[in-house]
């Protein structure tokens, strides 16, 4: 996969489609640009879609984490993404985000508001952040040490792909039938996840907790005037719907849609449905 230089790091990136306008995909924690791989061929013609891996993920560099994980903060990821847009010579684009990509995008929008148009946010971590306690951070440490623990936790992020009875505690998640190309993609994604840096495993929950405690972005939500479509899967156990409602009420142009029958990762669980929302939001855009 191609890489680009963004300040002190090289980041992996991938492109689908050609044309103008451009949509940049900002993935979530423990993830990569590949999470939209099956949906991307279904996006509207004439759109250029670019996915960029965070530092520490996918095909990007994995710099050693500082003791306070400050080089893996949401602000740092946002700065990396802005530098990546510079390297790709993208002066203006729209954003599609997933999970923690949502709060990274919020920082991008506040730093350079003129540079962005519409935002499609799938199950986003809102500008409120998320508070993780010591036990939850301990779970991330357990994931670092065991691929089976990683599999079990990652299955909860794509719950509709698995048989419900196999999702019980201490059980091994089992795929339901008829998934086609989704199943091998999940296995590849699992391998990628197990290889992320400590700055991702531990730094992300630490830094999201700091975001929650500081309330900086919470106070600034009214400044984010970019049109937002926020889609939340009703089976998502990671993102609190109350936070999404707070976000939708505080931001001037934000619509919240709740979708039954899907979990935290529609882009992986139901690629055609994700592509449908993507296309309805971005398909009618004119060249910038």
N, C-alpha and C positions, 0 to 999 in steps of 0.2 A: 504494500500500500504506500502511496506517496506521503511525504512528510514535509512540513514547513517549519521555518524558524520563527518562534514567537518569544522575543526577549531572550531569556537564558535557557529556554528549553526548545526542543523540537517536538512538534505535535503531529500525530497521524491524522489524515483527513481523507475523505472519500466524496465523490461527486456522482449524482444521478441527474440525468436530463441536461438539456441545454436551453439557453435563452435568458430572457429578462422578463419578469423579476426573479430575484434570488431569495431563497429561504434557507436559513442556516439552522441546523438541528443541534441543540444542546442537550446531551444525554444526561442520565441520572447517575447516582452513586453506584459504584461497583459495576458499571456498565460500559458501553462503548457506542460508537457511531453505528455499529452493525445492528442495533436494535430495530432500525427501520428498514432493514435489508429486504424483507418480504413485502413490505407495504410500498416501498419506493417505486417499483415498476407500475403501480396502479395510480400514481399521482398524475395530475393533469399534464398534458403535453404543453411544452413551452415554458415550464418552470425549471429553473436550475436549483437543485437541492444539494446542499453541502453539509456533511456531518463531520465534526471535529472532535477528536478524543481529548478529554482533559489530560493534564499532566498526571502521571501515575496510572493511567488506564490505557487499554487498547494498544495501539501502536506508538504511543507517545513515550517520551523520556520518563524515568522514574527517579527524580532527584531525591536524595536522602531527606527524610523529614527532620525539621528542626525540633528541638525538645518541646516547644509549645505548639507545634504544627502550624505555625503562622504562614509557612510557605505553601500550605494547602488550604488556605482560607477561601471563603466564597469570593472575597474581593480579589484574591490572587487568581483564581480561576477566571473571573470576569476580565481581569487585565490580560490574561493569556488569550482569551477569546478575541478581545479587541485587537491585540497584536496580530492574531491570526488573520483577522479580516484585513488588516493593513497589508500583510504579506500576500494575501490573495487579491489585493487591489479591489476590494469590495467597499465602496464608499457608503452604500445604502442597501439595506436588506430587511427582510421580515424574519421572524424567529418562530421555530417550533421547539418546544421544550418538553422534557419528561422528568418528573420527580424533582430531584435536587437541582436539575437544570433550570427549574423555574426561579429559584432564588438567585442563582448565578445570573440569569437573564435580567432580573430586577435590578441588580447592581449595574449591569451593562446599560440598561435603559436610563438609569439615573445619571450615569457618568457621561453618556453621549446620546442624549435623547433625540437629537436631529438625525441620527444615523439609522433609525429603525422605524418600521411601519407597524404592521399587524403582528400579533403574538397568538399562537395556538399552544396552549399549555395543557398537557395531559397529566392528570393527577399530580399537580405541582406541589413541591414544598413552597409555601407562600412566603412573603416577606416577613412573616412572624417568626420564621425558623421553626425548629423542633427541639424540645428538651429531651436529652438522653440521660438516664441515671447510670450509676456505676454498674448495675447488673446488666443493663442493655449494652453498654460498651464492652462488658465482659463477653457478651455473646459475639460481638465482632472479633474479639481476640480468639474465641473458640473457632470461629470460621477461618481465621488465618491459619490455624493449626490442623484443620480437618476438612477435606473436600466433601465428605459426607454431611458434615454440619452445614457447609456452604450450600450444598444441594438442597437440603431441607429448608433453609431460610430463603434461598432464591426461589424455591417453588411457591412460597407464600406471596412473592411478588408477581406471580403469573398463575394464580390459583385455579383459574378455569381450565388449565391444561391438564390437571391431575384429578384422579379419582378421589372424591371427597373422603372416603374411608381411609385412604392412604395418607391423608394429611394430619392424622392424629399425632400427638406427641410421641416421640421415639419410634415412629413408623417411617419407612422409606417411601417417599412420594413415588407414585406410579402413574405414568401417562395414561390418559384415556385414549381410546381408539380414534382413528381417522384424522390425525393431526398433520399427516403429510410432511412437508418440508419444515414445519415448525419444530418438530421434535429434534432433528439433527442440528438446527440452529440453536435451540436451547442448550444442547450439549456443548456446542462450540462456545456459546456465551458463558457457560459454566466454567470451561477451561480458562477463558479470558479473566473471569472474575477472580478465580483462585490465584491469578498471577498479578493482581494489582499491588501497588506499593502500600507500605504501612501508613503513609500519609493519607491514603484513601480509606483503608480499613478503619483506622482510629481517628485520623485527622478530620474526616467528614463529620462524624457524630459530635466530636469535640467542638468543631467550629459552628455547626448548626445550633448547638446548645448556647454558644456565645451569642449567636444572632438572636436567639429567643430572649436571652437575658438582657441584652443591650437595648432592645426595642427600637434601634435606630431605623431600620427599614419599615417597621410597623408605623412609625410616626410619619414616614415619607410616602406612604402609599398614595395619598391624594395627588402627589406630584406625577405619578405614572399615568399619563393620559393616553397612551397608546391603546388602540382597540384590542381587547383580549377576549378570546374564546377559551374558557376553562372547562375541560371535560373530565369528569370523575367517575370511575367505575364503582358501582355500588358494592362490589365485593372487595374493595380496597381496604385492607386493614392497616395500612401504613400512614395514610394522610387523613387527618381528622376533617370531616366535612364542615365542622364549625369554623375551622380556620379558613376554608374556602369561602364560606358565606361572609366572614369578616372581610376578606380580601375583595369580594365582589361588591360589598357595600361601600368600601372605602375608596376604591379606584373609580375614576369618573366614567370609564367606558369598559365595563367588564361583565360578561355574560357567563353564567354558570349552568352547565348541562350535566345532569346525572343519568348515567347509562346502566340499566340492569344487566345482569348476566355476565359481567366481566370484572376482573380484578384491577390491580394496580398498573398493568402493562398492556393496554389494548394494542399498542404497536406490535407486540409479540404474540399476544393471545388471539387477537382477531385482526390480522393485517388488513383485510378488505374494509372492515368497518372503520378502522383508523384512517385508511386512505380516503374513505368517503368524507369524514369530517375534515380532513386535511384539504381535500379538493373543494369542499363547499366554502371553506374559509379563504383559501388562497387562489382558487381557480379563476376568479373573475378579475384578478389584479392586472393593471396595465404596466407596461414597461416604465421603469423609473427614469 
